[in-house]
Amino acid sequence: MRNSSPPPPQQQQPADADERRLQEATKERLREAIEELQRRQSRAKGGVQPPCDHADESCVANAVGNLCQSFLLSYGIRVGIGILLRAFKLARLKSYSSLLDLKQLVSEKDLIVREEACRIGLLFGGFTGSYHAIRCLLRKWRKKETPINAILAGSVAGLSILALDDSSWRRTLALYLLARLAQCAYNSAKSKNKFHLWGSHWSHGDTLLFAIACAQVMYAFIMRPESLPKSYQDFIQKTGPVAKPVYKAVRDCCRGSPVDVASLSAYLSTRRGSSTVKLEEFPTIIPCSVIHPGINSCLLHNANAASATFRKTFPLYFSLTFVPFVVLRLQKFMDAPVRTCWRAVIGAVRSTTFLSAFVGIFQGVICSHRKVSLKDHKLVYWVAGGIAALSVLLEKKARRGELALYVLPRAGESLWYILVNRNLLPDIKNAEVALFCACMGGIMYYLEHEPDTMAPFLRGLIRRFLASKISNPSVSLNRGASYTHLLTLDAVEQLKVQDNSETETSSREKYNLESIPGL
């Protein structure tokens, strides 16, 4: 007598397939019904206003709470960077005992960051609090949730930029957001197959953009330094190895103006081995003996410049890497403090190496030009900036685009100043405030309705400061019993999926309603 055996797997597959198709059809019908219900409610007039995302607290309490949280976050980041830089300065002076003395570490005489930290806190906190308050107000007034709400709230909340009293800072931030908004708009159009730039598929397009921006910035620093913010001028000046009188002499030489021989002689008199340098009032080119007096070898000078840049800028990059990570991701830091510190050190070393290579290459191109030419030209410094920017290849791929979009507003600001100075653009007072408000309105639209078009860094940063459950508005609206039933079906299906093969898992994930926009 033969033993009975279970039916082969081939006979079980049709039943499983029928059950799966039935569940998929049921969920599809429910999804269509919910979408239709949402469309009818959005078209209805005089209906009930959509609920806010903060069901457990009032709108005023939510706005004030977000304001305080963002203020403390941004204030803490700025103060933390200042304290860490002060500690590096004391360590460089070999005053190690002072690191334990709070009077020397955080004294107001040596650590002047309180006003700047407050202004930065008011900028981020004011924007966050007012944005949430205006969003709630628009929901109650318009009785519906549309993209216009996000645009209006972001634009009005953008007035918090007035917390910064320096117009150059406001202009820089406005141009930075303009670049980010253009990036979002381009990504949105490209994803919808409406528009794309030639060469957008290039793997090193971000490097090309960075090179063009750096070329304009370095040209402006040499030929039109007044077109750059004072703080940015000081940063480039302190990072590089060439003195101010030499830059002024180079600028006058390229313009055909008389060189200030007196100030140049006074500078050279302070450097050893430069007493034999001959100075002319109308030279055709400033020689290497003036650019790096006391060092005959250009190669040695460039190597020394790169090494000095590394020593000067490492504390800054480490502070900018370590402090924001600790403040914004405190839980991760508490879980793995050693790993966090190590990652900060690695990131700082990589970024400092990039900047050191930039300085060395820039000086190398200038010295090479003087070896083959007897006449200077202002375009040499534009080309030198572009070639030196290739050092960005030392950075991670994700960082290159961030750096390009950071330097691009500086280049745009310089170009803006030059065009206004030549009366090619009108000089409108507080134009940067209006531009910032308009850009913030667009940025908030893309954040809430097309978040995939934004860079992950910017998206994560804004969401962290807004400290709210920002996502597609339709996700949090009009969820009733049908939606709960859909989630239940998904939960049951996920339990079954655990016992299936990887192939069936991938096929069922396509029908996971949590991955469908609007559900």
C-alpha positions as CSV (number, residue, x, y, z in Angstrom):
1,M,0.0,0.0,0.0
2,R,1.4,3.4,-1.0
3,N,1.8,6.2,1.5
4,S,-0.1,9.3,0.7
5,S,2.2,12.3,0.0
6,P,1.4,16.0,0.0
7,P,0.6,17.7,-3.3
8,P,3.7,19.0,-5.1
9,P,4.6,22.7,-4.9
10,Q,3.4,23.2,-8.4
11,Q,-0.2,22.5,-7.4
12,Q,0.0,25.0,-4.5
13,Q,1.3,27.9,-6.5
14,P,-2.0,28.6,-8.4
15,A,-3.9,29.0,-5.1
16,D,-1.2,31.3,-3.7
17,A,-1.2,33.3,-6.9
18,D,-5.0,33.7,-6.8
19,E,-5.0,34.8,-3.2
20,R,-2.3,37.3,-3.9
21,R,-4.1,38.7,-6.9
22,L,-7.3,39.1,-4.8
23,Q,-5.5,41.0,-2.1
24,E,-3.8,43.3,-4.7
25,A,-7.2,44.0,-6.4
26,T,-8.8,44.7,-3.0
27,K,-6.1,47.2,-2.0
28,E,-6.1,48.8,-5.4
29,R,-9.9,49.4,-5.2
30,L,-9.5,50.8,-1.7
31,R,-6.7,53.1,-2.8
32,E,-8.7,54.5,-5.7
33,A,-11.6,55.1,-3.4
34,I,-9.5,57.0,-0.9
35,E,-8.0,59.1,-3.7
36,E,-11.4,59.9,-5.0
37,L,-12.6,60.9,-1.5
38,Q,-9.6,63.2,-1.1
39,R,-10.2,64.8,-4.5
40,R,-13.9,65.5,-3.6
41,Q,-13.0,67.0,-0.2
42,S,-10.4,69.2,-1.8
43,R,-12.9,70.5,-4.3
44,A,-15.6,71.0,-1.6
45,K,-16.1,74.6,-0.4
46,G,-16.9,75.5,3.1
47,G,-16.0,72.1,4.4
48,V,-14.1,71.2,7.5
49,Q,-10.5,72.4,7.6
50,P,-7.8,69.8,7.2
51,P,-6.2,68.7,10.5
52,C,-2.7,69.9,11.5
53,D,0.3,67.6,12.1
54,H,0.4,68.4,15.8
55,A,-2.8,66.7,17.2
56,D,-1.4,66.6,20.7
57,E,-0.8,70.3,21.2
58,S,-2.2,73.7,20.0
59,C,-0.9,75.5,17.0
60,V,0.6,78.3,19.2
61,A,2.4,75.8,21.4
62,N,3.7,73.9,18.4
63,A,5.1,77.1,16.8
64,V,6.7,78.3,20.0
65,G,8.2,74.9,20.7
66,N,9.7,74.6,17.3
67,L,11.0,78.2,17.5
68,C,12.8,77.5,20.8
69,Q,14.2,74.1,19.6
70,S,15.6,75.5,16.4
71,F,17.0,78.6,18.2
72,L,18.9,76.4,20.7
73,L,20.2,74.1,18.1
74,S,21.6,76.8,15.9
75,Y,22.9,78.8,18.8
76,G,24.6,75.7,20.3
77,I,26.3,74.9,17.0
78,R,27.8,78.3,16.6
79,V,29.0,78.5,20.2
80,G,30.4,75.0,20.0
81,I,32.4,75.8,16.9
82,G,33.7,78.9,18.6
83,I,34.8,77.0,21.7
84,L,36.5,74.3,19.7
85,L,38.4,76.8,17.6
86,R,39.5,78.6,20.8
87,A,40.7,75.3,22.2
88,F,42.8,74.6,19.1
89,K,44.3,78.1,19.4
90,L,45.3,77.5,23.0
91,A,46.7,74.1,22.1
92,R,48.7,75.6,19.3
93,L,50.2,78.1,21.8
94,K,51.1,75.1,23.9
95,S,49.0,76.5,26.8
96,Y,47.5,73.1,27.6
97,S,46.6,74.0,31.2
98,S,44.4,76.8,29.8
99,L,42.1,74.2,28.3
100,L,40.8,73.4,31.7
101,D,40.4,77.1,32.7
102,L,37.0,78.3,31.7
103,K,38.0,82.0,32.1
104,Q,40.5,81.6,29.2
105,L,38.5,79.1,27.2
106,V,35.1,80.8,27.1
107,S,35.9,84.4,28.2
108,E,34.0,87.1,26.4
109,K,37.2,88.8,25.6
110,D,38.6,86.0,23.5
111,L,35.4,84.2,22.5
112,I,33.2,86.9,20.8
113,V,30.4,84.8,19.3
114,R,27.4,85.7,21.5
115,E,25.9,88.3,19.2
116,E,26.5,86.3,16.1
117,A,25.2,83.1,17.7
118,C,22.0,85.0,18.8
119,R,21.4,86.3,15.3
120,I,21.9,82.9,13.7
121,G,19.5,81.4,16.3
122,L,16.9,84.1,15.6
123,L,17.3,83.4,11.8
124,F,16.6,79.6,12.1
125,G,14.3,79.8,15.1
126,G,12.3,82.7,13.7
127,F,11.9,80.9,10.4
128,T,10.8,77.6,12.0
129,G,8.3,79.1,14.4
130,S,6.8,81.6,11.9
131,Y,6.6,78.9,9.2
132,H,4.6,76.5,11.4
133,A,2.3,79.3,12.7
134,I,1.6,80.6,9.2
135,R,0.9,77.1,7.9
136,C,-1.7,76.5,10.7
137,L,-3.2,79.9,10.0
138,L,-3.6,79.2,6.3
139,R,-5.2,75.9,6.9
140,K,-7.8,77.5,9.1
141,W,-8.4,80.5,6.7
142,R,-8.4,78.6,3.4
143,K,-9.9,75.4,4.9
144,K,-7.7,73.3,2.6
145,E,-4.1,72.1,2.2
146,T,-2.5,73.0,-1.2
147,P,1.0,73.8,-2.4
148,I,0.2,77.5,-2.2
149,N,0.1,77.2,1.6
150,A,3.7,76.0,1.7
151,I,4.9,78.7,-0.8
152,L,3.2,81.5,1.1
153,A,4.3,80.3,4.5
154,G,7.9,79.8,3.4
155,S,8.0,83.3,1.7
156,V,6.6,85.2,4.7
157,A,8.8,83.2,7.2
158,G,11.8,84.2,5.0
159,L,11.6,87.6,6.5
160,S,13.6,86.1,9.5
161,I,16.7,86.9,7.3
162,L,16.4,90.4,8.7
163,A,17.9,89.0,12.0
164,L,21.3,89.3,10.2
165,D,22.4,92.9,10.1
166,D,25.1,92.3,7.5
167,S,23.7,92.7,3.9
168,S,26.6,90.7,2.4
169,W,25.6,87.7,4.6
170,R,22.0,88.1,3.5
171,R,23.0,88.3,-0.1
172,T,25.2,85.2,0.2
173,L,22.4,83.2,1.7
174,A,19.9,84.4,-0.8
175,L,22.2,83.4,-3.7
176,Y,22.9,80.1,-2.1
177,L,19.2,79.3,-1.9
178,L,18.7,80.5,-5.5
179,A,21.2,78.0,-6.6
180,R,19.5,75.3,-4.5
181,L,16.1,76.3,-5.9
182,A,17.4,76.1,-9.5
183,Q,18.8,72.6,-8.7
184,C,15.3,71.5,-7.4
185,A,13.5,73.0,-10.4
186,Y,16.0,71.3,-12.8
187,N,15.7,67.9,-11.1
188,S,11.9,68.2,-11.2
189,A,11.8,69.0,-14.9
190,K,14.3,66.3,-15.7
191,S,12.4,63.6,-13.7
192,K,9.3,64.5,-15.7
193,N,11.2,64.4,-19.0
194,K,10.4,68.1,-19.7
195,F,13.9,69.5,-19.8
196,H,17.6,68.6,-19.2
197,L,20.9,70.3,-19.9
198,W,23.4,69.0,-22.4
199,G,26.1,67.2,-20.5
200,S,24.0,66.6,-17.4
201,H,24.9,62.9,-17.5
202,W,28.6,63.6,-17.1
203,S,30.1,62.0,-14.0
204,H,32.2,65.0,-13.3
205,G,29.7,67.8,-14.0
206,D,29.9,68.9,-10.4
207,T,33.7,69.3,-10.7
208,L,33.2,71.5,-13.8
209,L,30.7,73.7,-12.0
210,F,33.0,74.0,-9.1
211,A,35.9,74.9,-11.4
212,I,33.9,77.7,-13.1
213,A,32.8,79.1,-9.8
214,C,36.3,79.0,-8.3
215,A,37.7,80.7,-11.4
216,Q,35.4,83.6,-11.0
217,V,36.1,83.9,-7.2
218,M,39.8,83.8,-7.5
219,Y,39.7,86.3,-10.4
220,A,37.5,88.6,-8.2
221,F,39.9,88.2,-5.3
222,I,42.9,89.3,-7.3
223,M,41.3,91.9,-9.6
224,R,38.1,93.0,-7.9
225,P,38.5,92.2,-4.2
226,E,35.8,94.7,-3.2
227,S,33.2,92.5,-4.9
228,L,33.6,89.7,-2.3
229,P,32.5,89.9,1.3
230,K,35.1,91.1,3.7
231,S,35.1,87.9,5.7
232,Y,35.6,85.9,2.5
233,Q,38.5,88.1,1.5
234,D,40.1,87.7,4.9
235,F,39.7,83.9,4.7
236,I,41.4,83.6,1.3
237,Q,44.1,86.1,2.4
238,K,44.9,84.1,5.6
239,T,44.8,80.8,3.8
240,G,47.2,81.8,1.0
241,P,50.9,82.5,1.2
242,V,51.0,85.9,-0.6
243,A,50.9,89.3,1.2
244,K,48.4,92.1,0.5
245,P,50.9,94.5,-0.9
246,V,52.0,91.9,-3.5
247,Y,48.3,91.3,-4.6
248,K,47.9,95.1,-5.0
249,A,51.0,95.3,-7.1
250,V,49.8,92.5,-9.3
251,R,46.4,94.2,-9.7
252,D,48.0,97.5,-10.6
253,C,50.4,95.8,-13.1
254,C,47.5,94.1,-14.9
255,R,45.6,97.3,-15.1
256,G,48.6,99.3,-16.4
257,S,48.5,101.6,-13.3
258,P,51.7,102.7,-11.4
259,V,52.8,100.2,-8.7
260,D,53.1,101.5,-5.2
261,V,56.8,101.0,-4.9
262,A,57.0,102.5,-1.4
263,S,54.6,100.0,0.2
264,L,56.1,97.1,-1.7
265,S,59.6,98.1,-0.6
266,A,58.4,98.3,3.0
267,Y,57.0,94.8,2.8
268,L,60.1,93.3,1.1
269,S,62.4,94.9,3.7
270,T,60.8,92.7,6.4
271,R,61.7,89.5,4.4
272,R,65.1,88.0,4.4
273,G,67.0,87.6,1.1
274,S,64.9,90.1,-0.8
275,S,67.1,93.2,-0.6
276,T,68.4,92.7,-4.2
277,V,65.0,92.7,-5.8
278,K,64.6,95.5,-8.4
279,L,61.3,97.4,-8.3
280,E,59.8,99.4,-11.2
281,E,56.8,101.7,-11.2
282,F,55.4,100.3,-14.5
283,P,56.5,96.6,-14.7
284,T,55.2,94.3,-17.3
285,I,54.9,91.5,-14.8
286,I,55.5,91.0,-11.0
287,P,58.4,88.4,-10.8
288,C,58.4,85.3,-8.5
289,S,61.1,87.0,-6.4
290,V,58.4,89.5,-5.2
291,I,55.6,86.9,-4.9
292,H,57.7,84.6,-2.7
293,P,60.7,86.6,-1.5
294,G,63.4,84.7,0.4
295,I,62.7,81.4,-1.4
296,N,64.3,80.9,-4.8
297,S,62.6,77.6,-5.6
298,C,59.0,77.9,-6.8
299,L,58.4,74.2,-6.1
300,L,59.6,74.6,-2.5
301,H,57.5,77.7,-2.0
302,N,54.4,75.9,-3.3
303,A,55.0,72.9,-1.1
304,N,55.5,75.1,1.9
305,A,52.3,77.0,1.0
306,A,50.3,73.7,0.9
307,S,51.8,72.5,4.2
308,A,51.1,75.8,6.0
309,T,47.5,75.8,4.7
310,F,46.9,72.4,6.1
311,R,48.1,73.5,9.6
312,K,46.0,76.6,9.5
313,T,42.8,75.2,8.3
314,F,42.6,71.8,9.9
315,P,41.1,73.1,13.2
316,L,38.4,74.9,11.3
317,Y,37.4,71.9,9.2
318,F,37.4,69.6,12.2
319,S,35.2,72.1,14.1
320,L,32.8,72.4,11.2
321,T,32.6,68.6,10.9
322,F,32.5,67.5,14.5
323,V,30.2,70.1,16.3
324,P,27.2,70.0,13.9
325,F,27.3,66.2,13.9
326,V,27.2,66.1,17.7
327,V,24.5,68.7,18.1
328,L,22.2,67.4,15.3
329,R,22.8,63.7,15.8
330,L,23.4,63.5,19.6
331,Q,22.0,60.0,19.9
332,K,24.4,58.6,17.3
333,F,27.3,60.3,19.1
334,M,26.3,58.9,22.4
335,D,26.0,55.4,20.9
336,A,29.5,55.5,19.3
337,P,31.6,58.5,20.4
338,V,34.9,57.1,19.3
339,R,33.6,56.3,15.8
340,T,32.1,59.8,15.5
341,C,35.4,61.4,16.5
342,W,37.3,59.2,14.1
343,R,34.9,60.0,11.2
344,A,35.3,63.7,12.0
345,V,39.1,63.5,11.9
346,I,39.0,61.6,8.6
347,G,36.6,64.1,7.0
348,A,38.6,67.0,8.3
349,V,41.9,65.6,7.0
350,R,40.3,64.9,3.6
351,S,38.8,68.4,3.3
352,T,42.0,70.1,4.5
353,T,44.1,68.2,2.0
354,F,41.8,69.4,-0.8
355,L,42.1,73.0,0.3
356,S,45.9,72.7,0.7
357,A,46.2,71.2,-2.8
358,F,44.1,74.0,-4.1
359,V,46.5,76.7,-2.7
360,G,49.5,74.8,-4.0
361,I,48.2,74.3,-7.5
362,F,47.0,78.0,-7.7
363,Q,50.4,79.3,-6.8
364,G,52.1,76.7,-9.1
365,V,50.1,77.9,-12.1
366,I,51.0,81.6,-11.4
367,C,54.7,80.7,-11.0
368,S,54.6,78.6,-14.2
369,H,53.2,81.5,-16.2
370,R,56.1,83.7,-15.1
371,K,58.5,81.1,-16.4
372,V,57.1,81.3,-19.9
373,S,55.8,84.8,-20.3
374,L,57.2,88.3,-19.8
375,K,53.8,90.1,-19.6
376,D,51.0,89.6,-17.1
377,H,47.3,89.3,-17.9
378,K,44.3,89.3,-15.6
379,L,42.8,86.2,-17.3
380,V,45.8,84.2,-15.9
381,Y,44.2,84.3,-12.5
382,W,40.8,83.2,-13.8
383,V,42.5,80.1,-15.4
384,A,44.6,79.4,-12.3
385,G,41.5,79.3,-10.2
386,G,39.8,76.9,-12.6
387,I,42.8,74.6,-12.7
388,A,43.3,74.6,-8.9
389,A,39.7,73.7,-8.5
390,L,40.4,70.2,-9.9
391,S,41.8,69.4,-6.4
392,V,38.1,68.9,-5.4
393,L,38.5,65.4,-6.9
394,L,40.2,64.6,-3.6
395,E,36.8,65.0,-1.9
396,K,34.0,62.5,-1.8
397,K,31.6,62.5,-4.8
398,A,28.7,63.7,-2.6
399,R,30.8,66.5,-1.3
400,R,31.8,67.9,-4.7
401,G,28.3,69.0,-5.6
402,E,27.8,70.6,-2.1
403,L,31.1,72.5,-2.5
404,A,30.1,73.6,-6.0
405,L,26.8,75.0,-4.8
406,Y,28.6,76.7,-1.8
407,V,31.1,78.5,-4.0
408,L,28.6,79.3,-6.8
409,P,26.8,82.0,-4.7
410,R,30.1,83.7,-4.0
411,A,30.8,83.8,-7.7
412,G,27.3,85.1,-8.3
413,E,27.7,87.7,-5.6
414,S,30.9,89.0,-7.2
415,L,29.3,89.1,-10.6
416,W,26.3,90.9,-9.1
417,Y,28.5,93.6,-7.6
418,I,30.5,94.1,-10.8
419,L,27.3,94.5,-12.9
420,V,25.7,96.9,-10.4
421,N,29.0,98.9,-10.3
422,R,28.9,99.2,-14.1
423,N,25.3,100.3,-14.0
424,L,24.2,97.1,-15.9
425,L,21.9,96.1,-13.0
426,P,19.8,98.5,-10.8
427,D,20.9,98.8,-7.2
428,I,17.7,97.9,-5.3
429,K,17.9,98.3,-1.5
430,N,17.2,95.1,0.4
431,A,16.8,93.2,-2.9
432,E,18.5,90.2,-1.2
433,V,15.7,90.0,1.4
434,A,13.0,89.8,-1.4
435,L,15.1,87.2,-3.2
436,F,15.6,85.1,0.0
437,C,11.9,85.1,0.7
438,A,11.0,84.1,-2.8
439,C,13.6,81.3,-2.7
440,M,12.4,80.0,0.6
441,G,8.8,79.8,-0.7
442,G,10.1,77.6,-3.6
443,I,12.3,75.5,-1.4
444,M,9.5,74.7,1.0
445,Y,7.3,73.7,-1.9
446,Y,9.8,71.2,-3.1
447,L,10.5,70.0,0.4
448,E,6.9,69.1,1.0
449,H,5.6,68.1,-2.4
450,E,8.7,67.0,-4.4
451,P,11.3,66.1,-1.8
452,D,13.2,63.7,-4.1
453,T,14.3,66.7,-6.2
454,M,16.3,68.1,-3.2
455,A,19.8,67.2,-2.3
456,P,19.8,64.8,0.7
457,F,22.0,67.1,2.7
458,L,19.8,70.1,2.4
459,R,16.6,68.1,2.8
460,G,17.8,66.5,6.0
461,L,19.1,69.8,7.4
462,I,15.8,71.7,6.9
463,R,13.7,68.8,8.2
464,R,16.0,68.6,11.3
465,F,15.5,72.3,12.1
466,L,11.8,72.3,11.3
467,A,11.5,69.5,13.7
468,S,8.2,68.4,12.4
469,K,6.7,65.5,10.5
470,I,7.1,67.1,7.1
471,S,6.3,64.9,4.1
472,N,3.8,64.8,1.3
473,P,0.7,66.6,2.8
474,S,-1.7,64.0,1.5
475,V,0.0,61.4,3.7
476,S,-1.3,62.9,6.9
477,L,-4.7,64.1,5.7
478,N,-8.0,62.3,5.6
479,R,-6.8,59.0,7.0
480,G,-9.8,57.0,8.2
481,A,-10.9,53.4,8.7
482,S,-10.1,52.5,5.1
483,Y,-6.6,53.6,5.5
484,T,-6.3,51.6,8.8
485,H,-7.6,48.6,6.9
486,L,-5.0,49.0,4.2
487,L,-2.3,49.1,6.8
488,T,-3.7,45.9,8.4
489,L,-3.6,44.2,5.0
490,D,0.0,45.2,4.6
491,A,0.9,44.0,8.0
492,V,-0.6,40.6,7.3
493,E,1.1,40.3,4.0
494,Q,4.5,41.2,5.5
495,L,4.1,38.3,7.9
496,K,3.5,35.9,5.0
497,V,6.4,37.4,3.0
498,Q,8.9,36.4,5.6
499,D,8.4,32.7,4.7
500,N,8.6,33.3,0.9
501,S,11.5,33.5,-1.4
502,E,13.4,36.7,-2.4
503,T,11.7,36.7,-5.8
504,E,8.2,36.8,-4.3
505,T,9.3,39.4,-1.8
506,S,10.5,41.8,-4.5
507,S,7.3,41.3,-6.5
508,R,5.0,42.1,-3.5
509,E,7.0,45.1,-2.5
510,K,5.8,46.8,-5.7
511,Y,2.3,46.8,-4.2
512,N,3.2,48.1,-0.8
513,L,0.9,51.0,-0.4
514,E,3.3,52.9,1.9
515,S,5.5,53.4,-1.2
516,I,2.8,54.9,-3.3
517,P,2.8,58.7,-3.3
518,G,-0.4,60.1,-1.7
519,L,-1.1,57.0,0.5
